[in-house]
Amino acid sequence: MAIQTSESLLEAPATDEGLALREALADKAAVPDEEASQTECARAVRRAVETLPSDMRELVVLCEWEELSVNNAAAVLSTTPQAVESRL
C-alpha cells in the first residue's frame, strides 16, 4: 500500500477524495490573507476607539469588547442604563 502525500493527491485525477482535499487546502491557503485582513481591521478599530472621549471609550470597551449588558455597564460606571443607552 502506497502512502500519498498532499502533493501527490493534488496531482492525482479529480476523484471525490482528491477534489475534497484540493478544496480544503485551497480554503487553508486563503486563511492567512483573511487573518491579515482581520488583524488590520482590528488595529483600525482600536485606533478609532482610542480617539473617542474617555466616557465613550469606556462604554464601547465594556459593551462591545467585554460584552457587558447595558445594565452591567451602568453598574460598573455607577450610572443608569438609560445614560449608557443614550451614549451608545
C-alpha positions as CSV (number, residue, x, y, z in Angstrom):
1,M,0.0,0.0,0.0
2,A,1.5,3.3,-1.0
3,I,1.2,6.4,1.1
4,Q,0.2,9.5,-0.7
5,T,1.4,12.9,0.3
6,S,-0.7,16.0,0.0
7,E,1.3,17.0,-3.1
8,S,0.6,13.6,-4.8
9,L,-3.1,13.9,-4.0
10,L,-3.2,17.4,-5.6
11,E,-1.6,16.0,-8.7
12,A,-4.0,13.0,-8.8
13,P,-7.0,12.7,-11.0
14,A,-10.1,14.6,-9.7
15,T,-11.7,11.9,-7.6
16,D,-14.2,12.9,-5.0
17,E,-11.5,12.4,-2.3
18,G,-8.9,14.4,-4.3
19,L,-11.3,17.1,-5.0
20,A,-12.3,17.4,-1.4
21,L,-8.6,17.6,-0.4
22,R,-7.9,20.3,-3.0
23,E,-10.8,22.4,-1.8
24,A,-9.7,22.0,1.9
25,L,-6.2,23.0,1.0
26,A,-7.4,26.0,-1.1
27,D,-9.5,27.1,1.9
28,K,-6.5,26.9,4.2
29,A,-4.4,28.9,1.7
30,A,-6.9,31.8,2.0
31,V,-6.8,31.8,5.8
32,P,-3.5,33.8,6.1
33,D,-4.9,36.6,3.9
34,E,-8.2,36.6,5.9
35,E,-6.2,36.7,9.2
36,A,-4.1,39.6,7.9
37,S,-7.2,41.5,6.9
38,Q,-8.9,40.9,10.2
39,T,-5.8,41.9,12.1
40,E,-5.6,45.2,10.1
41,C,-9.3,45.8,10.7
42,A,-8.9,45.2,14.4
43,R,-6.0,47.7,14.5
44,A,-8.0,50.3,12.7
45,V,-11.0,49.8,15.1
46,R,-8.6,50.0,18.1
47,R,-7.1,53.3,16.8
48,A,-10.6,54.7,16.2
49,V,-11.7,53.8,19.7
50,E,-8.6,55.3,21.2
51,T,-9.7,58.7,19.7
52,L,-13.0,58.7,21.5
53,P,-13.5,60.8,24.6
54,S,-12.9,58.6,27.7
55,D,-16.5,58.2,28.7
56,M,-17.5,57.0,25.2
57,R,-14.4,54.8,25.0
58,E,-15.3,53.1,28.4
59,L,-18.8,52.3,27.0
60,V,-17.5,50.8,23.8
61,V,-15.0,48.7,25.6
62,L,-17.5,47.5,28.2
63,C,-20.4,46.9,25.9
64,E,-18.7,45.8,22.7
65,W,-15.4,44.2,23.7
66,E,-16.2,43.0,27.2
67,E,-19.8,42.2,26.0
68,L,-21.4,43.5,29.2
69,S,-25.1,44.2,29.1
70,V,-26.3,47.8,29.3
71,N,-27.4,47.2,32.9
72,N,-24.0,45.7,33.9
73,A,-22.1,48.5,32.2
74,A,-24.3,51.0,34.0
75,A,-23.4,49.3,37.3
76,V,-19.7,49.4,36.5
77,L,-19.9,53.1,35.6
78,S,-22.2,54.0,38.5
79,T,-24.8,55.4,36.2
80,T,-28.2,54.4,34.8
81,P,-28.9,52.0,31.9
82,Q,-30.7,54.9,30.2
83,A,-27.5,57.0,30.4
84,V,-25.5,54.1,28.9
85,E,-28.0,53.7,26.1
86,S,-28.1,57.3,25.2
87,R,-24.3,57.5,25.0
88,L,-24.1,54.4,22.8
